[in-house]
Amino acid sequence: MAMPFYHEDESAAERRPDVAVAGSIAVELDWVLHAAWRPSFRRDHATLGRIYEETPRLAEQVRALWGPLETTDCGGSMELAILAHHGGLLFTLEAEELLGRLEDLCATAPVDLRLASETEDDRAAVRNRLARLRSSAETRRAYVEAVRDVWSAIRPDWVHNGLRSVEAAVAARREIQHRGAPWQEIAHSTHTPGGHLLEDLVGSLPPEGIVAVVPAYFAHLGSLADLPGMVLIGVRAEGSGAEARARTEILARRLKTISDPTRLAMVEVLRSAPSTVTELATLFGLAQPTVSNHVKVLRDAGLVANSTEGGRRVLVLQRDALDALLDGLQGMVAPSRQTDPTRRADGA
């Protein structure tokens, strides 16, 4: 609960954790399952209110899954995110990919999780749910059937509205991330959960741990989950006006930069290999000062940077910035493009 990572040489006390920004169909479905218990969630989201009103059997089906020892204080649902994380599917937006493996994931569900984000009672309830999913084939079948029915109910609204909303929100936060902002700024929202608990959980992450910021279309306010090697921060997909303006300003500046055919051609050349200003001038038949001016515009937009290669000062395409541009544009105008949130800037 995709994204370049940024690394800096820092002491352990000052280490900035890696941040993953991505959508998650598991988190979306957890919110919808949670809404079966919470009328306020159904009032907050028109789609959830409609599907549970039109199919009251669906809410009964979800609530019937768990007994008294498996019911959290708030009626919350987080086991699907845990199972998806367990199976390496937390960052997928493809429901069928998750549903196709869900029964097997339930059969191997982890039962010894720390879950430090939860109260003692809720921690016990979640562990009991996972233990029953692991031990009972009947419970697994009922759970998978309920999740499939929930997915069928929300799928039209997700396809037409939710996916686009999530991808736009992910693109906005990746732009904030690309500017080198700390995780607190990347994860910030009107209802960022956790307070001191959130800071403590992030501070307790191992060196390879991840802060996962997951915008969700069906989110009520915000959520926080302590998962193995990860702190998951759920936020509403709808961005603030300032966030949307920042996104469009950055996109507009970069689009304007590459709208010039010469600069766009330079990006294409640099995509193949680094080049010097002199080499670009020769290739394009332009005066070196003219090329230098084009390069300055590309550099100011964050699309190219200076580097040294074999004693030469060369220009290198900033592929993470180009990815951010493509992600941002795709998220605003068409759904379905989500790159791997665990991809690092160094290609690892």
N, C-alpha and C positions, 0 to 999 in steps of 0.2 A: 502496500500500500501503500522521448527518451533523451538520453541525457549524457552530456559530457561530465567528467569529473575533473576537478581542479586540485592540484597537489602543491603544497608549499612546504618548505623546510621549517618546521616549528618544533619547539619542545613538546614533550608529552602533555604538559599542563596546558599549553596553548594550542594544541592540535585542533585543527578544524576538521570535523568529520566529513567524509564523502557524503554527497547528497544525491539521491535519485529522485527525479521528478517524473511521474508517470501516472496514467490512469490504470484502473484495475477493475475488471468485471467482477472479481470476487468481492471487493469492497462494495461495489454498487449493490450486488445481490445481498450482502450482509445488511446494508441499510434497508433494503426492501423487506427482508425477513424481520428486521427489528420493528418495522412499521406495523407488522401484524399485532404487536403488543402495545403500540403507542398511538392512541388517537391523535395526539398533537402532531406526530410526524405525518399522518394522513391528511390532516388539515393543512399542513405546511406545504405539501406537494400535491398538485392537482391530479397527477397521474396515479399516485399511490391512493389518494382518496377515492378516485373513480374505480380502480381495479378491486379494492377491498370492499367497496360498496356494491359493485355489480356482482362480485363473486364472494359473498360472505363465507362460503365453504373454504375458500383459500386461506383466510385468516385462521379459521378453525383447524385446518390441516396443518398449518405451521405451528400453532400453539400446542397442538396435540403431540408434537414430536417429543416434548420434554416433560419429565415429571418434576415434582417439587424440589428435589435435590439438584436438578439440572437447570433450574430457572434462575437467571440473574436478578438482582434487585431491581434493575431498570428494564428488565425484559430484553436486554441487549443480545445481539448476535454477532460473534466475532470468529466463530469456528471455521467459517468458510475461508476467511483471509488466512487463518492459521494453516488450513489444509492446502491452500494454494501456495503459500510460502514453502510449506513442507515439500511440495511437488515441483518447485521452481516455476510456478505459473502465476505468481502474485501480480506480475506486471503485464499479463496478457489482457487484451480487450475482446478476445474471441471467446464467447460463451461456450460454444460447442467444444472448443479445445479443453476447457475446464470441465465441462459436464461429461465429456467422454472418458475422463480419468477419475471422476469424482469418487466412484464406488471403491476403486483400488486405493485412492488416497485415504479414504475413511478407514479401510482395513489396516492401514499402516500408520494411523494417526499418532502423532507424538502425544504422550500423556504426562511427561515430566517437565513441562514448560515452567519457566520462572514466573511469567505474567505479572511482573512487578507493577504494571500500570493499573492493576485491578485491586479492588478491595479483597479482603480475605475470603468473604463469602462468595463473591463473584468468581474469584480465582478457583475456588473449589467447584463451583457450578460448571465452569468452562471445562475444567479437567474431567469432571464426571461425564459431560457430553462427549468429549473426545474418547474417553474410555469405553463408553457404550457403543459409539460408532465403530470403534476398533473390535469390540468383542461380539457384537450382535449383527448378524447378517440381515435380520428383519429390520432393525433400526436403520442400517445402511440403505436398504431398499426404500424405506419410507422417506428417509432424508433426501436421497437423490430424486425421488419422485416429486417431493415438495419443491425442491430447488428448480427442477425442470418446469413445474407448473407455474412457479413464480416468474421464471424467465419468459415463458410463453406469454404471460399476461403483460409484462412490461416491454417486451421486445419491440413492438411498433413504435412506441414513444422513444425508446432508446435509439433505434435506427434513425428516426427522423429528427430528433432533437438532442438526446443525451450525448451521443458520441461526438457530435460537432461541438457541443458546449464543453465537454471534457478536454477535447484536443485543443480548443482555443485557450482554456485555462492552463493546460500543461505548457503550451507554447509561451504564454505570458510569464510563467514562473521560470521557465528555462532562460528567457531573456534576462530576468533578474539575476539568475545564477551565472549567466555568461559574463555579466558585469563584475563578477567576483564578490557578490554579496555574501554575507555569512548565512548560515543555515536559518537563523532566527528570522531574517528578512525574507528568505525564500519561502519559509513556511507560514509567514504572518498572514492572519486573516482577522476579521472582526471577532471571531470566536475561536482563536487559537487555543486548543485545550491544554490543560496540564499544569500551568504555572511552574512552581518550583519542582514539582514532580517531573515535568518534561525536561527541565535543565539537568536534573539529577540522572534521568535515564540516558540522555545523550552523553553526559559526562562519564557514564559507566560503560559505554560501548567499547569493545575491543578495538585495537588499531585498524582492523579491516572492517569494522562495523559501518553501517549505513544509516543515515537519516532518510527515510522514504517519505516524500511529500506527495500525497495522493489526492488530487482534486476529484470530487465525485458529484455527479449530477443529482443523484437521489439522496445526497447527504442532508441531514437535518441542520446541524450546526457544525460540529467538529468532533473528531475522535482521536484517541491515542491508544496505541497498542505496543506492548513490549514483546517483540518476537526474537527468536534466536539470531543474534548478530545484527539486529535491526530495531530501530524505533520508527514505527509507522505513525505519521501524522495525517489524519484525514481532514480535508477542508472542503468547503462548498465550491463547486465548479464555477459558480458565477463570480467574476472578478469585480474589483472596485473600479470606479470610473478612472481613477488615477492609474491603476494597473493597465486597464485597456488602452488609455491614452499613451502610456509609455510604450506599450507593445506596438501600437500603430505608428508612433513616431519613429521608432527604431526601424521597423519594417519599411516605412516610407523612405527613410534616408538611404537605406541599403538598396532598395529597389531603384531609387533615383540614381544612385551611384552606378549601378550596372545597366541602367537604361541607355547609357552612352555606348555605342557599338564598339568603340576602340577599347574601352575599359572592360566590357564584357568579353571581348576577344582576349585581352590580357589575362582575365580570370581563367579562360579556357586553356591558355598556354601554361599558366602556372599550375593548373590542375595536373598537368603531365609531369612537370619538373620545375624546380626553382630556376630562376633566371636573374641575371644582372640587368640594371637599367640600360647599359650599353647594348646587351644582347636584344632586349626588347626594342630599343631604338632601331637597331639594324633590321630586325625581323619585320617591323611595321613601316620602315622607311620614314621614320619621324626624327625630328631634332631631339637631342637628349633632354633639353629643358622641357619640351612638350611632354615627353614620356614621364619625366620627373613630376610634372604637375598632375598627370593622370594617376601616378602611383601615390601621390600624397592624398588624393581624394579616396582611393581605395584603402589606404592605411587609416585615414581618419574614420572611415566606416567600419574599421576592424576586420576587413576582408583579407588584407595582406600584412605581413610583418617582415622586418629585416632579420637576416640570419647570416651566419658565416659558414661557408662550405669550402673546404680545401684552400683556405686562405682568401677566398673571394667573398665579397659582401653581396649576398643574393636576396631576392625577394621570395617569400614563401607564402603560399596560399593558406589562410587560416581555415582549415576544413571544419572545425567546430562552429565557427561563425557562419560559414556557408550552410551547414546543417541546421543551425538555429534559424537562419533566414527561410530555408525550405520548410522546416517544421512550422514556423510561425505563419507563413503564407498558406500552407496546406491546412493548418488548423482553423484558419479564418474562412476559407472558401470551400473546402471539401473535406469530409471525414476520411478516415482509414489509414493515415500515415502515422505510425508510431514506431520510432526506432528503439533499439535495445537499450533500456535504461541502465544496464550495467556496463555499457561500452565506455571505456575510458578515453581521455583525450590522447593518451600515448599509444592507443591501439590495442592495449592489453585486453 
